[in-house]
Amino acid sequence: MDAATWDVILWILRALVALVFVGMGVNHFVPASVRTMAAMIPPALRSSSPALSPRVLVWFTGVCEIAGGLGLLWPPTRVAAGIALVVFLAAVFPANAYAARHRDRFGALAIPFWPRLVGQIVLAALVLVVALLP
């Protein structure tokens, strides 16, 4: 495969990963999704402060996903965005694990623990690939 073909493939992959994060981030502002995601925050991570309410945390994580996805597309921020998204994936994993333990409450959003963990690791690796490769 020549360099030009590889550049196109990498650009498409980078755009797809960015689109996934931007799309997931936008979903953090859909009222029904906000309610469900806020409920997924484990009780141990909930704050009594209104400034850090579960709903505010959902909005904040949505902004993080949108910013990270867009950051992957702009060369000066690509590496920082990739690293931030990997940290982000690790930071939100406790909510996903909590949901996995409570499938009766969260239904299809509660992906079982092991498939979710593998998916998060694969997504983190993909983010690093598109962020670190030139």
Secondary structure, 3 states (H helix, E strand, C coil): CCHHHHHHHHHHHHHHHHHHHHHHHHHCCCHHHHHHHHHHCCHHHCCCCHHHCHHHHHHHHHHHHHHHHHHHHCHHHHHHHHHHHHHHHHHHHHHHHHHHHCHHHHHHHCCCHHHHHHHHHHHHHHHHHHHHCC
